[in-house]
Amino acid sequence: QVQLVESGGGLVQPGESLRLSCAASGSIFSINTMGWYRQAPGKQRELVATIYRTGSTNYADSVKGRFIISRDNAKNTVYLQMNSLRPGDTAVYYCDIVVGTVTYWGKGTLVTVSS
């Protein structure tokens, strides 16, 4: 069984930064893709960023230049450094990992950007 535990969410003011972490544990041999999604109130879940085992990344246009995704394969952990946060970034952030052909999800961490 695979478990994902997210941390790092909270309340910040516009322009500030936060760093999210997501640690995977359990029966994991090799993680292919790791990523972050978010879901704002009343909206569908959307992709924020993805990082592949090779280290290549892709980002949603709305976060390019502000967010940085990274991973530590030895720790089975993925990070999301969020800079220059905006009120529009307010959402529950979920991490996901792909192991083989199976996708696992975390329970989410709330990020609120408000003055």
N, C-alpha and C positions, 0 to 999 in steps of 0.2 A: 504494500500500500504506500502511496506517495502523498506526502503532505507539503503544502506550501504555506509559509508564514510570512506575511507582509508586515512591515513596520516603517515608521518615519512620517506618517501623515500628521496633520495638525492644522492649526489656524495661523495664517500669516497675512501680512499686509501686501498690497500690490508692490511689485518690484523686488520682493524678498525671494529667498531661495529655500528649497527643501530637498532632502535626499531620501528617497524611498529605497528600501531593501526588501528582498524576497528570498528566503532561504528554503531550499527543497531538501526533504529528507525521506528516507524509506528505501524501497527497492528500486534504486536508480543505477543503471549501468552506464548509460551515456545520454546526455541531454542534447538534442539537436538544436532546437530553437527555444529561445527565452524571450519573453516580451511583456509589455505593459499595455493594458487597455484602460479606458475610463468610461464612466457612465454618469452623466449629469442628470439632475432631476428632470423627469419628463422626456428624456432623450434616450436614444439607443446607445448601446455600448459601442465605442469606437476604438480603433487601434491608435496607440500613441507611438510606440516604437518597438522594433524587433531587433534582436541580435542573434546571429547564427554562430554555430560552433567555430566557424572560421574567423569570427570577429567582425564580419561585415554587418552593417546596420542599415536600417531604413526607418524613416520618421514620417509622421503625419506632417503635412505642410504647416499646420497651425503651431507646431512646436519646433520646427527646424530653426537651428541657431540659438535656441534657448534651453532645450533639454538634451541631455547626454545619457545614453544607455551604455552600460558596461556589464561585464560578467566575470566571475571568478570561478573557473571550472573546478578547481580543487575544493572549493567550498560549496559548489552547487548553488551559487547565489547570483542573483541579478540585481543591478542597481539602476535607479533613475535619478540623475541629478537634474533638478528643475530650477532654472534661474529665471529672473525677470518675470516672476509669476503675475498673472492677470486674473481679474475676477472670473473671466471666461474659462479658466483652468479648474474652477471649482467642480469637484466630482469625486466619486468613489473610484479609486484606482485599484485595478486588479492585475496581478501578475499571472502569466501562464507559461507552462513549459511543455515541450513536445518530446516525449520519450518513445522512440520507435514511431508508431502510428497513433499513439494515444496522447491526448491533450489533457493536462491537469490545470486546475484553476485554484488560486487563492481565494480567501473570503473577502478581500478588499480592505482598503484603508482610506479613510476620508481625508481629503485635502480641501480646505476652505480658504479662499483668498478674498479678503474683505478688509476695508478700512474702518 
